[in-house]
Amino acid sequence: LDWWQADRYCEQRFAQLLFEPQDSDQDSFCKLLHSHHIRGSVWLKERDSVLHKTKRRRGHTVPVLVFRDKTDTKYVKVLSDFPALPAVTACAHLQWDTRTQEIATIFSYAVPAFINEFQLRGFVDEEGFVRFALIVHGHHSPYLPVFRADGQWHHFCVTWQQENGTWAIYADGKRRASASGLCSVGSSAPQAIFGQGTFIIGQDQDSLGGTFRAKESFSGNITDLHIWQKVLSTEQIEKVRSCWVVEQDLVFGWSSNALEVESTVQAVTTQLLCPGPVEECRVLEVGSRGFSYASCLQTLPFICLYSKDAYWQLKRAQLESSHSLASRVNTLAVRTVIPDSVFTSDVQDMNLSVALDALDVLAAVLREGEMPMLEPSDLLAVLQLLKQVSDIEAQEGDELAVLEQLGQYYIEITELILEEQNTGTWSSISQVIRGPMAVVELCDRMVSLLVPLLTAERTKITIQHGNVGLHRVTVKNMWFGYGSLQRCLSGTGTSAVSQDVAASDRAQKYLSTTVGTAVISSTLLSDYQEISTSVRYRLQHRNFRVFSLFLLHVSPDAGGMWSTAGCSVMMSLPDSTACFCNHTTNFAILLQVYEMQRTTKEEFTLQTLTFIGCGVSFCALIVTLILFLVVGVPKSERTTVHKNLIFALAAGEALLLFSELAKTNQVLCFMVTAFLHLFFMAAFSWMLVEGLLLWSKVVAVNMSEDRRMKFYYVTGWGLPVLIVGVTLATSFNKYVAANHCWLNVQTNVIWAFVGPVLFILAVNTFVLLRVVMVTVASARRRSKMLTPNSSLENQIGTQIWAMAKPVLVLLPVLGLTWVCGVLVHLSIVWAYVFIVLNSLQGLYIFLVYAICNSEVRNAIQRMKDKKKA
C-alpha cells in the first residue's frame, strides 16, 4: 500500500504504523522482515512529525547560535537598521532546551519610547508543549501551544499588522494561533512598530539594549532568523520553512556578519533538514539497515505496531466474544459489515452508498436494545466501522441527501455506544482506545465530510440524536450532552486532573473529578482551515458551586487531557456557568469532589473517647459475664444468648484496644483484622439472635427449645465463620486497610461486614417496632381492666412508659445504636454520638442486664442468704 493507505490500515486496526526503531531494536526488525522475505524498503512513521503529510527534506548548512543555560550575560544583537513596521513577520528555526520550564525570551525589540515594543516569549507547559506569547506595544497575547518540547528542531513564524492588531503564530508549517486586537485601544488609531530600535536575541531588555535577567533569558539553539516588513502568506511561510528566502520586503536576513555575538555565546555550523515541495515519506532500508525517504505514493510493505497491553486486550476481547452483534448485523445486511476479527479483516474501501447501508443496519440493531451492554469486541467493531466511514472522501456527483442521512446515522450510533450501561465496556478496552474522547475525534472528522451540504442557500447544518449533535456553519460546533460522554469519561478520562488548591483546605480531602456539564466542541473555519479565536459560552449543570473550570483538549492517544489554560469564569450561578476562552477547542466544566477531613484535634478526641469507652465497656462486659457464670443465674435461652453476645462483644472490644499496637507488624495486623471481623460479626449475629428470640416470645413459633438453640448457635457462630472464611478466600491480598488494622474500605471487602450488619439492623428494627406495638397494646388493655376510671393524663403516661421501656432495654442488645454510623459523614457531632453510644455499649449492657436484672439480683441475694445460713 502507499503510505497514506498503510497509515489508515493500521489506525483502523487500533495500531500505529511502525515508528523509526531505536538502534537496539533495528536488528530484530530487520531479521523479522528477512524471515518474511522482505529485502527492500518498509514505511515508517516519524516520531517528531507534526504534519499531516511528511515532506521530502534537503540539507541546508547554516550558522547556529548556542545559548547554553539561562544567564544574564548571553545575548546577540542584530546589527541592522529597522524602519517603522506597520506589519511584520519574523521566522526562525528553534531547538528548545527541555531542561527548563521557566519563561524564556526568544527575541526582544526595544525603542526609546517603549521597551516592550515587539517581543516573543515562551515556556514549556505541564503537558510538554512549548507555548508562545507575542508582545506588541506592551500588549500581551495569551500563551498558546505551538510545538512539543521534544528537543528537536522546529520552525516558527510570528506575524502582526497594524490594522486591527491582527497576529498569528505558525509552527512547522501550520497556523497554531491567530486573533486580532493586539494593539492600543481608544481614540488614537493603532500605531506601527516604531523604527530605529534595538533587536536582541535571547534576552528581555529592561532598558534599551541592556539590563538583562537570567530567569527570562533563552536557553537552546536558534538559527535562520529572518524579518520582513509585511505579513507573509501561508504559501510564503511554507517556502521559508523549506529554507528558501523570500527577498521582497526583507528587513533582516540571517548572516553572521550582521550579528554582534557576546563572547560566551557559541556559534557553530550545522545542517538542517528542510522539507521540500515533493511528498516523500520515511522508510527503513531492510538490506542496508539504514533510513531514507521515498515517494509517499509508492506501494511498499509496512508493519502495524501494537503496545503489548493493547494487543493482549484485543486478543482477549476476540476470544471472549460471542459475536452476537456481528452475526445479527451481517445477517440483516446479507453481507459482511462487521468482520469476526479486527486483526484478519480487510479494511473495506467504502463509498457513500456502502457506508450508508452499513450504518443503517448497525443503527437498527443497536436501536432495538436487545443487548443491554455491548461486549468489548462489539464496541471495537463499531469503532472500527466509524473510523472507516470518517475516512471517506466525498466525490463530485454524490447525492447530498445520502450524505446528510449518513451524518444522521453516524450521530445516532455515537449516542448509542456512549450510553451509561457501556461504561464498563469502555474501561475494559482502555489500553486499545484510551477513553471515549476518541468518539469526539471521530465525530470531528465526520463533520468535515459534510462540507458539500453547505451552499449559498443552505448556510448551516444541524444533526442531533439524543444527547449528541453537530452544527456546521462558519463555526463548527459539536456537543455531547450530560448522560452520554460524561458517564464514560468520568471513569476513564479525568484521572490526570490535578486538584484545585483553591478549593481545598486542611479540612477537606480531594477525592475525584467528574464531568459536570455537557462537552461542547467549537472550531472556526476559514477556507476549510481551522483558526483560533476567543469564545464566550454558558454551560448548564447540576446545582453545585464551581470549584474550578477545566478546558478539554482532545488527544486521541491520551484519551483527552484537561487544562485551564486561556479560560476564565465570567459568571457562576447555581445551575450554570458562563466562561470566556481566548481560543476554540472542546469545553466542559468539571466538578471536583471533596471529602470533609477531620482536624488532628478532632481525630485525637475521637481516638481518646474510643479508647476510654472501649476500656470501660470491656471491663463492664467481663464483670457481667462473671456474674452470669458465678452467681448462679437460672439457665434459660435468654441467659445463654446474653452470655454468647457478651463474650463476642468483649473479645471484639479487647482486640480493638490492641489493634493500634499491632498495625506496625503486617502479619499480626492481618490476624487482628481477621479476628476483629470474626468477633464483631459474631456480636452482630448474636444481636440478630436476640431479635429472633424476642420475636419467638411475641409471636407463637412451632419449634422446640432444643432445635431453637441449635439454630441460634449456627446463626451466632457459624454465619460469622462462613462470612470471614469466604472473604479471606476471595480477597486475601486486599483484605486489610493501609493505615490501620481493619477491613479495607477502598475495596468491596468492607461490604463483608457492612452488608450483614445493615441486614441485621433492619431485622432488629422491625422486631423492636413489633415488640413496642404489642407492649403498648397490652399496656392499654391492662390499664382499662385495672384502672378503668383513671384520667387521660395517667393513661397517656402509662402508654409512653410502655413504649419507652422496651426501647431502653432492647437498644443495646439489638445493636440499634449502630444506626448512628450512617449519619457520621454529615457532621462531627454524629461521630461523637456514634463513638459514645457504641463504645459504651458494654457498660449499658452491664447496667441493664446485670445491675437492673432481677434474676441477677435475686441470685446474688440467694448467695448472701446462703452465706448467712
C-alpha angles and dihedrals in degrees: 000000000000118000095265093049091046092051091049092045091057094043092053088054091052091252136105132240109260113278121221101286122237117252090255092054098041096087093049091051092049092049090050091052092046089054088058091049093250110146104158131059132317128198121259134191116224115235095213097043114124095171126098087224125035115229133212112261131215131191119262119182113210140160111257128205112220115206101188111195128341113289138154092234109054113092142136122215121209110229098211135109111242119209123207107290117214084172133015143184123190121186133177145152112251137190110195122215103238093197095081133053097186123115112276130194112225093186139343130199117198134183128190091255095049130017096197095049099135124358143155120208134174147172140185114257128213091265092059099256126131108233121204129203125188122214122199123171087349092302111130126214119210119270106257130181114257108164141349120275092236100136091251128123114269130184120224138179130188123196133190135172132192095233107091090340090269113182139173139186122211127190127184092349097309130102106243100177140002138167143140136243099070092136142076116296127211138059095326118084118247111278131224120244105274119249133229093049135141119259115202125184118212101011142075111233112225088177129021106294096346152031096100127185122212095219091060097043126111123253118193140047129303134183145154096041113176129174127199130187092228140053110267118222122241090257091052092048089052089051091050090049088055086060096256115133120229102216099190113102091354110163098178130015123194110265134142090224092061095054133084102209120198110234097248093053108096119222116201136165121240139167118243122203104226124192116245137201097270119084107238128162134205119267137182113229101218096194098049093028089227136119131248143143132266135181108283090225093063117107109239137157118264142185126229111216125211128186110241094245093048092048095052091044089054092047091049091050090052094047094048094044121116089198088221095138093046094048093048094047094044092047092050092046093044089225140062108286096150115035123219093243135024089214102056103030123108112239105243118238094227132199126187095269095051092044092050092052092047095050092043092057094041093049090050092053094045091044092059089065095208089137105063092196130021117239116236090252090051093052091047091049091051092049090048090054092047090052090053093049093048089054093060116114115216113236130210110269095032112139111253092212089059090050093051092047089051089056090050093054092044093055092044092054090047090055093048096052091048094058117128096252089064094059092100091049091055089052092050092059097040093124092053100040111020098219137316091288084091086075090058090055092048092050090049090055090046092055090060089058090064095064094110090061091069112088137155089267096042109046100170142031127207123186120173137170120175110309097347128075148143134218123191128192127118083314114053111216133183131175136194106197124219107276097043119056096009099066091052094039097049090063098043114019108048103060092101095056113115116225119257108251093200092060095048130075136163091282095055134068121202111236110168148323121241133184108259102182143026117292111238128189123205128182130170114220129205117176087343090302122118116241128182124240138158119272138191120205142161124221124196118219143165116286108284138119110260107239094178141355119227130193118214119224112195110233111168093196095050096035093241132322125222122223138163093207114140096359133106138176112252098180132358123201128175092258104026143025128211116211140184123210126181092218141031123255137111116318137196139149118238126210113218113211118214132188117217107245122208118235121248090254092052092048091050092049092050092048091049092049090048093050094047094043094047091047092051092044093049092052092046092049093049091050090048092049091049091050091051091049101039111034094057102247107188112263116251141142090264097053091045091053091046091052093052092047092049093048094049093046093046091050091049092048091050093051090047090056090049097044096084090059092048099053093086091062112065097202094043091046090052091052092046090050092050093049091043088053090047099047097041089046087050091048091055091044090055088047085056088050089051088056093047091048090050090050091052089056093050099040124039110253123191098221129107120240093248093053090046093054092049089051090048093052092048090050096042099046109006096056095052092047090051094048094047092044094051091046092051092047095051102034106026096137096046099037102106127060119243101241106029143023102269139090117301107260092189091071136043091268091094089065088068084074105024095048097056091040093055090049092050092047090050092051094046092047089055090047092050092050090050092049092048091051092050092045094050092047091049092048091050092052092046091049092053092049099045102032107020093162099048118129124262090248091056092048092051091047091050092050093047091052090046088055097042098046098065091042092054093043098044102038096085098045095043091051094229093142086075088072085082087070089075089063098046094098091058098065143349087242091067089050089057092046091049093049094047096046097045102035088052093046090106092053090049091051089050092052096044102035101032112024096033096033110111092204092056092045091049091049090051090048090051090052090051092048090048091053091050091049 
